[in-house]
């Protein structure tokens, strides 16, 4: 018996089994009937058994054909799986993956993506990009960024997101300010002070979240435009030009003349955090593994 059988013959056999008619099977396979009949006859000769009984209206499976069919389907499924595995390994060994980071937080709160890449995907090129959350969301939608760590409350319609970090806001104020003597500060005591605050276009979602909270507690300080660079912001605060509400993680940035104080939660508090945002349609072989890492940390 000649066992030199190829996958094409298996696919032809399954098509005839499904249709029980050579003409319909040939049409489904986009070939003419004679080559199909020839391949099935050759398969029967190679196996040394009859697989079909020819009738006037079509074919019927023999007992050998019925026993052969599930094994053929299993072999085709295994072959497809083997092809997928081989292709996925090839894809995992080369490529570029772009990760975005919001510049609002200190980098210490983000997952160790670089170390993960170095250990698991050393052949891949990792590109990191720091930007405002709204810009990162735009780049995800355009396919320029694979995944981005953005601020909570950012508008992300059409994207998938996973919350990975939450923290409170703290008050950054001049070290010589009278309120600096307190261990924690209420919003009421800050109402008459000047606050650095970002403009709405920088992040409409988070701006509206904060605005609603401020209105609920009657917090209406005088505001100045907030610099996008935290070092410049802290420099202005050290000069006594105002105070700012910043993520607690940014206390890691040391600046002479600036102190950080917790906010009393008697009137509630503002929560700020980070989510990992991405397109569900992103087919990068790394994204799934990276999301699993993020969820486990």
Residue frames relative to the residue before (quaternion, step in Angstrom):
aa qw qx qy qz dx dy dz
X 1.0000 0.0000 0.0000 0.0000 0.00 0.00 0.00
X 0.3365 -0.7312 0.5620 0.1905 3.58 -0.89 0.96
X 0.1601 -0.8215 0.5434 0.0649 3.60 -0.58 1.12
X 0.4226 0.6966 -0.4723 0.3362 3.59 1.23 0.33
X 0.1797 0.7904 -0.5472 0.2088 3.57 0.32 1.34
X 0.2168 -0.7938 0.5532 0.1295 3.58 -0.86 0.88
X 0.6874 -0.5071 0.3427 0.3909 3.55 -1.31 0.36
X 0.5695 0.5952 -0.3897 0.4118 3.59 1.11 -0.57
X 0.6497 0.5098 -0.3198 0.4644 3.58 0.98 -0.82
X 0.6185 0.5375 -0.3398 0.4616 3.57 1.04 -0.72
X 0.6687 0.4939 -0.3048 0.4647 3.58 0.92 -0.89
X 0.6292 0.5234 -0.3324 0.4688 3.58 1.02 -0.75
X 0.6387 0.5359 -0.3182 0.4513 3.57 0.97 -0.88
X 0.6676 0.4971 -0.3030 0.4642 3.62 0.89 -0.93
X 0.6380 0.5322 -0.3301 0.4480 3.60 0.98 -0.82
X 0.6661 0.4817 -0.3049 0.4810 3.60 0.94 -0.83
X 0.6229 0.5352 -0.3375 0.4601 3.59 1.04 -0.73
X 0.6719 0.5022 -0.2990 0.4548 3.57 0.95 -0.86
X 0.7647 0.3884 -0.1935 0.4763 3.57 0.90 -0.95
X 0.1736 -0.8047 0.5329 0.1960 3.60 1.18 -0.71
X 0.6907 0.3511 -0.2680 0.5725 3.52 1.14 0.76
X 0.4400 -0.7258 0.4628 0.2559 3.59 -0.67 1.08
X 0.6402 0.5442 -0.3306 0.4297 3.57 0.99 -0.80
X 0.6940 0.4567 -0.2780 0.4823 3.59 0.88 -0.97
X 0.6312 0.5321 -0.3327 0.4558 3.59 1.03 -0.75
X 0.6495 0.5138 -0.3187 0.4611 3.59 0.98 -0.82
X 0.6406 0.5212 -0.3191 0.4649 3.56 1.01 -0.82
X 0.6478 0.5206 -0.3068 0.4639 3.58 0.99 -0.83
X 0.7189 0.4300 -0.2385 0.4913 3.57 1.08 -0.78
X 0.3875 -0.7421 0.4555 0.3026 3.58 1.33 -0.09
X 0.5679 0.5172 -0.4281 0.4761 3.56 0.93 0.95
X 0.5530 -0.5773 0.4606 0.3857 3.58 -1.26 0.18
X 0.6514 -0.5718 0.3384 0.3665 3.57 -1.19 0.47
X 0.6289 0.5670 -0.3709 0.3812 3.69 0.85 -0.77
X 0.6726 0.4734 -0.3334 0.4608 3.67 0.83 -0.79
X 0.6246 0.5329 -0.3443 0.4554 3.58 1.07 -0.71
X 0.6566 0.5042 -0.3111 0.4668 3.58 0.88 -0.93
X 0.6469 0.5327 -0.3102 0.4489 3.56 1.03 -0.85
X 0.6716 0.4957 -0.2995 0.4621 3.61 0.96 -0.86
X 0.6519 0.5008 -0.3207 0.4705 3.60 1.01 -0.77
X 0.6352 0.5175 -0.3235 0.4733 3.58 1.02 -0.80
X 0.6489 0.5087 -0.3117 0.4723 3.58 0.99 -0.82
X 0.6283 0.5301 -0.3328 0.4621 3.59 1.03 -0.78
X 0.6536 0.5068 -0.3153 0.4653 3.59 0.95 -0.86
X 0.6509 0.5110 -0.3151 0.4647 3.58 1.00 -0.78
X 0.6595 0.5061 -0.3124 0.4598 3.58 0.99 -0.82
X 0.6956 0.4506 -0.2686 0.4909 3.58 1.08 -0.73
X 0.3578 -0.7436 0.4892 0.2823 3.55 1.12 -0.63
X 0.6705 0.4237 -0.2998 0.5301 3.59 1.23 0.46
X 0.4297 -0.6512 0.5493 0.2993 3.56 -1.29 0.38
X 0.2551 -0.7991 0.5321 0.1148 3.56 -0.77 1.07
X 0.8003 0.1802 -0.0746 0.5669 3.58 1.10 -0.69
X 0.2723 -0.6864 0.6433 0.2020 3.50 -1.33 0.50
X 0.3039 -0.7644 0.5412 0.1747 3.59 -0.59 1.12
X 0.0697 -0.7772 0.6252 0.0171 3.56 -0.97 0.95
X 0.6947 -0.4754 0.3269 0.4296 3.56 -1.25 0.10
X 0.7620 0.3662 -0.1942 0.4975 3.60 1.06 -0.71
X 0.8057 -0.1286 0.1029 0.5690 3.58 1.21 -0.17
X 0.5450 -0.5842 0.4592 0.3883 3.55 -0.95 -0.93
X 0.2037 -0.7296 0.6353 0.1504 3.51 -1.37 0.35
X 0.4850 -0.6585 0.4876 0.3058 3.57 -1.09 0.63
X 0.3732 -0.6736 0.5839 0.2570 3.52 -1.09 0.72
X 0.6812 -0.4539 0.3513 0.4544 3.58 -1.26 0.08
X 0.6270 0.5228 -0.3328 0.4721 3.58 1.10 -0.70
X 0.6454 0.5223 -0.3129 0.4613 3.57 1.04 -0.80
X 0.6457 0.5215 -0.3137 0.4612 3.58 1.01 -0.82
X 0.6727 0.4770 -0.2908 0.4852 3.58 1.02 -0.77
X 0.6592 0.5328 -0.2955 0.4407 3.57 1.11 -0.74
X 0.6024 0.6352 -0.3470 0.3364 3.60 1.01 -0.86
X 0.7103 0.4408 -0.3113 0.4520 3.71 0.64 -0.88
X 0.6306 0.5299 -0.3369 0.4561 3.56 1.12 -0.66
X 0.6309 0.5255 -0.3269 0.4680 3.57 1.06 -0.75
X 0.6521 0.5106 -0.3156 0.4631 3.58 0.94 -0.87
X 0.6445 0.5119 -0.3186 0.4702 3.57 1.03 -0.81
X 0.6511 0.5170 -0.3148 0.4578 3.59 0.98 -0.82
X 0.6504 0.5099 -0.3113 0.4691 3.61 1.00 -0.82
X 0.6460 0.5195 -0.3146 0.4623 3.56 1.00 -0.85
X 0.6632 0.5003 -0.2994 0.4693 3.57 0.97 -0.88
X 0.6325 0.5306 -0.3317 0.4565 3.58 1.04 -0.76
X 0.6494 0.5095 -0.3129 0.4698 3.59 0.99 -0.85
X 0.6372 0.5236 -0.3219 0.4649 3.57 1.03 -0.79
X 0.6416 0.5265 -0.3195 0.4573 3.58 0.98 -0.85
X 0.6415 0.5198 -0.3183 0.4658 3.58 1.01 -0.83
X 0.6577 0.5143 -0.3084 0.4559 3.58 0.94 -0.90
X 0.6401 0.5252 -0.3221 0.4589 3.58 0.99 -0.85
X 0.6639 0.5057 -0.3085 0.4564 3.57 0.89 -0.94
X 0.6793 0.4883 -0.2939 0.4623 3.58 0.91 -0.88
X 0.6497 0.5204 -0.3273 0.4472 3.59 0.98 -0.81
X 0.6223 0.5264 -0.3420 0.4676 3.59 1.06 -0.72
X 0.6343 0.5229 -0.3304 0.4638 3.57 0.97 -0.84
X 0.6845 0.4860 -0.2898 0.4595 3.60 0.91 -0.92
X 0.6581 0.5220 -0.3105 0.4449 3.56 1.08 -0.76
X 0.6747 0.5163 -0.2908 0.4401 3.57 1.19 -0.43
X 0.7967 0.1707 -0.0995 0.5712 3.57 1.20 -0.06
X 0.5076 0.6549 -0.4703 0.3037 3.56 -1.13 0.56
X 0.3736 -0.6888 0.5748 0.2359 3.50 -1.42 -0.01
X 0.0832 -0.7842 0.6146 0.0190 3.55 -0.97 0.89
X 0.1718 -0.8140 0.5521 0.0553 3.58 -0.72 1.12
X 0.0832 -0.7915 0.6055 -0.0014 3.56 -0.78 1.11
X 0.1890 -0.7893 0.5769 0.0919 3.55 -0.89 0.98
X 0.1443 -0.7783 0.6075 0.0661 3.55 -1.16 0.70
X 0.4084 -0.6668 0.5528 0.2881 3.57 -0.95 0.79
X 0.4126 -0.7275 0.4970 0.2313 3.59 -1.00 0.80
X 0.4683 0.6969 -0.4358 0.3242 3.59 1.27 0.04
X 0.7618 0.3639 -0.1804 0.5046 3.59 1.06 -0.77
X 0.5462 -0.5541 0.5055 0.3731 3.50 -1.33 0.34
X 0.5577 -0.6564 0.3941 0.3205 3.59 -0.91 0.90
X 0.5348 0.6547 -0.4006 0.3534 3.60 1.18 -0.38
X 0.6697 0.5066 -0.3112 0.4451 3.62 1.14 -0.48
X 0.5993 0.5788 -0.3681 0.4128 3.60 1.21 -0.17
X 0.5927 -0.5604 0.4278 0.3895 3.62 -1.17 0.50
X 0.5133 -0.6464 0.4740 0.3066 3.56 -1.19 0.61
X 0.0667 -0.8457 0.5294 0.0054 3.54 0.48 1.24
X 0.6461 0.5414 -0.3328 0.4228 3.60 0.90 -0.89
X 0.6691 0.4879 -0.3061 0.4696 3.60 0.89 -0.88
X 0.6210 0.5445 -0.3327 0.4551 3.57 1.06 -0.78
X 0.6630 0.5037 -0.3018 0.4644 3.56 0.92 -0.91
X 0.6552 0.5315 -0.3207 0.4306 3.55 0.87 -0.90
X 0.7243 0.4368 -0.2492 0.4717 3.58 1.00 -0.78
X 0.7868 0.3518 -0.1669 0.4789 3.60 1.01 -0.78
X 0.8135 0.1427 -0.0339 0.5628 3.59 1.00 -0.78
X 0.0160 0.8644 -0.5019 0.0273 3.54 0.80 1.03
X 0.6560 0.5130 -0.3183 0.4531 3.61 1.16 -0.50
X 0.6051 0.5563 -0.3588 0.4423 3.57 1.24 -0.23
X 0.3697 -0.6936 0.5696 0.2405 3.54 -1.22 0.55
X 0.1759 -0.7889 0.5841 0.0744 3.57 -0.66 1.14
X 0.0782 -0.7787 0.6222 0.0175 3.55 -0.85 1.05
X 0.1174 -0.7890 0.6003 0.0576 3.59 -0.82 1.00
X 0.0880 -0.7996 0.5941 -0.0029 3.53 -1.07 0.81
X 0.1798 -0.7807 0.5921 0.0866 3.56 -0.80 1.07
X 0.2087 0.7730 -0.5706 0.1827 3.59 -0.80 0.98
X 0.6404 -0.4742 0.4092 0.4446 3.55 -1.32 -0.04
X 0.6419 -0.5736 0.3495 0.3699 3.57 -1.08 0.74
X 0.6615 0.5128 -0.3285 0.4376 3.60 0.88 -0.88
X 0.6488 0.5069 -0.3216 0.4676 3.60 1.05 -0.68
X 0.6362 0.5230 -0.3235 0.4658 3.56 1.06 -0.74
X 0.6244 0.5282 -0.3332 0.4690 3.59 1.02 -0.79
X 0.6347 0.5266 -0.3207 0.4658 3.58 0.99 -0.83
X 0.6840 0.4882 -0.2879 0.4592 3.58 0.95 -0.88
X 0.5931 0.5432 -0.3658 0.4685 3.60 1.12 -0.60
X 0.6745 0.5015 -0.2962 0.4537 3.57 0.88 -0.94
X 0.6945 0.4536 -0.2686 0.4898 3.58 1.12 -0.63
X 0.5130 -0.6662 0.4083 0.3554 3.59 1.27 -0.09
X 0.4885 0.6756 -0.4266 0.3508 3.59 1.24 0.28
X 0.7519 0.2324 -0.1392 0.6010 3.60 1.26 -0.43
X 0.4062 -0.7292 0.4994 0.2322 3.60 -0.90 0.93
X 0.7756 -0.0947 0.0898 0.6176 3.56 0.93 -0.90
X 0.0725 -0.8055 0.5874 0.0300 3.58 -1.04 0.71
X 0.3283 -0.7042 0.5979 0.1973 3.51 -1.14 0.78
X 0.0184 0.8398 -0.5338 0.0966 3.54 -0.22 1.35
X 0.6125 -0.5590 0.4123 0.3774 3.55 -1.27 0.34
X 0.5456 -0.5998 0.4735 0.3440 3.56 -1.11 0.72
X 0.7727 0.3255 -0.2934 0.4592 3.53 -1.30 0.61
X 0.4559 0.6379 -0.4777 0.3963 3.59 1.24 0.15
X 0.4959 -0.6571 0.4758 0.3098 3.60 -0.98 0.82
X 0.0196 0.8317 -0.5490 0.0804 3.58 -0.61 1.18
X 0.1723 0.8110 -0.5458 0.1209 3.62 1.02 0.60
X 0.7856 0.2898 -0.2439 0.4892 3.53 -0.96 0.96
X 0.6880 0.4329 -0.2749 0.5135 3.58 1.29 -0.11
X 0.4021 -0.6354 0.5891 0.2959 3.53 -1.34 0.29
X 0.0093 0.8089 -0.5878 0.0070 3.60 -1.06 0.63
X 0.1470 -0.7653 0.6241 0.0567 3.54 -1.19 0.73
X 0.3651 -0.7242 0.5404 0.2240 3.60 -0.72 1.06
X 0.0758 -0.8318 0.5497 0.0125 3.59 -0.73 1.03
X 0.8142 0.0752 -0.0162 0.5755 3.60 1.20 -0.33
X 0.0125 0.7731 -0.6342 0.0007 3.56 -1.11 0.74
X 0.0817 0.7862 -0.6101 0.0550 3.56 -1.09 0.69
X 0.5416 -0.6196 0.4613 0.3317 3.56 -1.29 0.27
X 0.4748 -0.6107 0.5388 0.3336 3.53 -1.34 0.22
X 0.1612 -0.7589 0.6201 0.1161 3.55 -1.21 0.52
X 0.4741 -0.6502 0.5106 0.3029 3.56 -1.29 0.32
X 0.1337 -0.7452 0.6485 0.0792 3.55 -0.94 0.97
X 0.1315 0.8104 -0.5548 0.1346 3.60 -0.58 1.12
X 0.6723 -0.4967 0.3416 0.4298 3.60 -1.18 0.37
X 0.5449 -0.6467 0.4295 0.3167 3.57 -1.00 0.85
X 0.7170 0.4307 -0.2602 0.4824 3.59 1.11 -0.56
X 0.4290 0.6889 -0.4726 0.3436 3.58 1.25 0.24
X 0.5849 -0.6036 0.4056 0.3592 3.62 -0.99 0.75
X 0.6604 0.5165 -0.3174 0.4431 3.60 1.01 -0.73
X 0.5305 0.6397 -0.4032 0.3831 3.58 1.25 -0.30
X 0.5856 0.5859 -0.3644 0.4254 3.58 1.24 -0.35
X 0.6366 0.5286 -0.3251 0.4578 3.58 1.24 -0.39
X 0.4826 -0.6628 0.4886 0.2983 3.56 -1.17 0.58
X 0.7754 0.0365 -0.0328 0.6295 3.57 1.19 -0.54
X 0.2490 -0.7911 0.5531 0.0788 3.55 -1.12 0.74
X 0.3422 -0.7365 0.5467 0.2038 3.58 -0.98 0.82
X 0.6030 -0.5463 0.4305 0.3907 3.56 -1.23 0.41
X 0.5959 0.5835 -0.3659 0.4129 3.58 1.05 -0.69
X 0.6929 0.4773 -0.2815 0.4613 3.59 0.92 -0.87
X 0.6721 0.4819 -0.2904 0.4813 3.59 1.26 -0.34
X 0.4576 0.7404 -0.4172 0.2615 3.57 1.28 -0.27
X 0.7334 0.4066 -0.2322 0.4928 3.57 1.06 -0.66
X 0.5667 0.6042 -0.3717 0.4191 3.59 1.31 0.08
X 0.4843 -0.6363 0.5121 0.3137 3.56 -1.32 0.20
X 0.1271 -0.8220 0.5547 0.0214 3.55 -0.71 1.10
X 0.3649 -0.6736 0.5952 0.2426 3.55 -1.07 0.80
X 0.0857 0.8050 -0.5784 0.1001 3.60 -0.74 1.03
X 0.4938 -0.6897 0.4520 0.2760 3.55 -1.03 0.84
X 0.5183 -0.6337 0.4793 0.3165 3.55 -1.23 0.49
X 0.6546 -0.5791 0.3244 0.3620 3.56 -1.06 0.78
X 0.6489 0.5468 -0.3408 0.4048 3.61 0.92 -0.80
X 0.5525 0.6171 -0.3966 0.3958 3.59 1.21 -0.36
X 0.7643 -0.1580 0.1169 0.6141 3.60 1.10 -0.74
X 0.2401 -0.8268 0.4904 0.1352 3.61 0.20 1.26
X 0.6495 0.5412 -0.3271 0.4222 3.60 0.94 -0.85
X 0.7144 0.4261 -0.2605 0.4901 3.58 0.81 -0.95
X 0.5940 0.5659 -0.3577 0.4460 3.59 1.08 -0.71
X 0.6931 0.4712 -0.2829 0.4664 3.60 0.83 -0.95
X 0.6037 0.5546 -0.3485 0.4545 3.58 1.08 -0.72
X 0.6933 0.4636 -0.2700 0.4811 3.58 0.89 -0.95
X 0.6340 0.5461 -0.3309 0.4363 3.58 0.97 -0.87
X 0.6575 0.5015 -0.3110 0.4685 3.58 0.94 -0.84
X 0.6418 0.5133 -0.3235 0.4690 3.57 1.02 -0.78
X 0.6553 0.5170 -0.3095 0.4556 3.60 0.90 -0.92
X 0.6617 0.5067 -0.3068 0.4597 3.59 0.96 -0.87
X 0.6374 0.5467 -0.3266 0.4338 3.57 1.02 -0.80
X 0.7675 0.3409 -0.1890 0.5089 3.61 1.01 -0.76
X 0.4994 -0.6849 0.4112 0.3353 3.59 1.27 0.09
X 0.3911 0.7186 -0.4778 0.3199 3.58 1.11 0.68
X 0.1431 0.8064 -0.5526 0.1546 3.60 -0.40 1.25
X 0.0534 0.8239 -0.5615 0.0564 3.63 0.46 1.12
X 0.5589 -0.5234 0.4940 0.4118 3.54 -1.32 0.17
X 0.1604 -0.8230 0.5401 0.0728 3.62 -0.86 0.88
X 0.1720 -0.7322 0.6497 0.1101 3.50 -1.31 0.56
X 0.5885 -0.5697 0.4166 0.3945 3.64 -1.08 0.55
X 0.3488 -0.7555 0.5232 0.1840 3.55 -0.86 0.99
X 0.4284 -0.6827 0.5180 0.2864 3.64 -0.79 0.92
X 0.4960 -0.6696 0.4641 0.3004 3.57 -1.06 0.71
X 0.6659 0.4606 -0.2934 0.5082 3.59 1.20 -0.48
X 0.4340 -0.7355 0.4591 0.2448 3.57 -0.66 1.12
X 0.6217 0.5440 -0.3530 0.4392 3.59 1.04 -0.64
X 0.6386 0.4970 -0.3206 0.4923 3.58 1.05 -0.75
X 0.6271 0.5453 -0.3331 0.4455 3.58 0.98 -0.86
X 0.6927 0.4660 -0.2844 0.4714 3.57 0.83 -0.97
X 0.5997 0.5571 -0.3584 0.4489 3.59 1.11 -0.60
X 0.6645 0.4910 -0.2983 0.4778 3.59 0.97 -0.85
X 0.6306 0.5201 -0.3356 0.4683 3.57 1.06 -0.73
X 0.6525 0.5206 -0.3214 0.4472 3.59 0.94 -0.84
X 0.6534 0.4992 -0.3051 0.4805 3.58 1.22 -0.52
X 0.5481 -0.6581 0.3749 0.3548 3.57 1.29 0.01
X 0.4433 0.7301 -0.4345 0.2859 3.59 1.22 0.30
X 0.7861 -0.2125 0.1285 0.5660 3.58 1.21 -0.18
X 0.4212 -0.6571 0.5457 0.3051 3.55 -1.35 -0.20
X 0.1889 -0.7728 0.5926 0.1257 3.58 -1.30 0.14
X 0.3320 -0.6753 0.6136 0.2392 3.51 -1.31 0.44
X 0.0426 0.8143 -0.5728 0.0838 3.58 -0.62 1.12
X 0.6194 -0.5230 0.4088 0.4192 3.62 -1.19 0.35
X 0.5883 -0.6136 0.3985 0.3445 3.56 -1.00 0.83
X 0.6133 0.5785 -0.3564 0.4026 3.61 1.05 -0.68
X 0.6241 0.5591 -0.3436 0.4242 3.60 1.17 -0.50
X 0.4355 0.6718 -0.4756 0.3645 3.59 1.24 0.10
X 0.5336 0.6294 -0.3991 0.3997 3.57 1.27 -0.30
X 0.6145 0.5096 -0.3470 0.4923 3.58 1.24 -0.39
X 0.1843 -0.8096 0.5511 0.0827 3.58 -0.39 1.19
X 0.0566 0.7849 -0.6137 0.0640 3.56 -0.94 0.91
X 0.4374 -0.6980 0.5017 0.2641 3.55 -0.73 1.07
X 0.7883 0.2982 -0.2356 0.4839 3.54 -0.92 0.93
X 0.6924 0.4015 -0.2685 0.5360 3.59 1.31 0.07
X 0.0734 -0.7752 0.6261 0.0402 3.56 -1.02 0.84
X 0.2937 -0.7437 0.5771 0.1658 3.54 -1.25 0.49
X 0.0409 -0.8033 0.5939 -0.0150 3.55 -0.91 0.95
X 0.5042 -0.6425 0.4870 0.3093 3.53 -1.11 0.73
X 0.4130 -0.6860 0.5417 0.2557 3.55 -1.27 0.47
X 0.4466 -0.6666 0.5231 0.2873 3.57 -0.91 0.89
X 0.3147 -0.7891 0.5053 0.1514 3.54 -0.85 0.97
X 0.2977 0.7794 -0.5093 0.2111 3.61 1.15 0.43
X 0.7499 0.3160 -0.1961 0.5471 3.60 1.13 -0.58
X 0.6595 -0.4506 0.3128 0.5141 3.57 1.26 0.23
X 0.2327 -0.7777 0.5677 0.1366 3.55 -1.25 0.08
X 0.4475 -0.6558 0.5331 0.2924 3.53 -1.28 0.36
X 0.1852 -0.7674 0.6058 0.0994 3.54 -0.82 1.01
X 0.0597 -0.7719 0.6326 0.0224 3.52 -0.99 0.85
X 0.0681 0.8229 -0.5584 0.0799 3.55 -1.02 0.64
X 0.4429 -0.6738 0.5373 0.2473 3.50 -1.39 -0.11
X 0.0493 -0.7606 0.6451 0.0542 3.54 -1.13 0.69
X 0.3882 -0.6737 0.5723 0.2605 3.54 -1.24 0.52
X 0.0823 -0.8189 0.5680 -0.0010 3.57 -0.56 1.18
X 0.1007 0.7876 -0.5969 0.1149 3.55 -1.05 0.83
X 0.5170 -0.6069 0.4962 0.3439 3.55 -1.29 0.24
X 0.4849 -0.6690 0.4780 0.2980 3.57 -0.86 0.93
X 0.6749 0.5108 -0.2853 0.4496 3.57 1.12 -0.67
X 0.4450 0.6935 -0.4581 0.3335 3.60 1.27 -0.06
X 0.1875 -0.8260 0.5269 0.0708 3.59 -0.61 1.14
X 0.3047 0.7636 -0.5193 0.2331 3.60 1.20 0.28
X 0.4617 -0.7074 0.4575 0.2777 3.62 -0.77 0.97
X 0.6417 0.5419 -0.3267 0.4334 3.58 1.19 -0.38
X 0.5709 0.6578 -0.3821 0.3088 3.58 1.03 -0.79
X 0.6576 0.5247 -0.3195 0.4359 3.60 0.86 -0.93
X 0.6793 0.4829 -0.2876 0.4719 3.58 0.90 -0.93
X 0.6506 0.5203 -0.3179 0.4527 3.57 1.01 -0.81
X 0.6432 0.5147 -0.3220 0.4666 3.60 1.00 -0.77
X 0.6222 0.5301 -0.3362 0.4678 3.58 1.07 -0.72
X 0.6316 0.5230 -0.3197 0.4747 3.57 1.05 -0.81
X 0.6560 0.5246 -0.3093 0.4459 3.58 0.91 -0.94
X 0.6958 0.4871 -0.2765 0.4497 3.58 0.89 -0.95
X 0.6947 0.4791 -0.2745 0.4610 3.58 1.16 -0.58
X 0.6631 0.4991 -0.3117 0.4627 3.61 1.25 -0.21
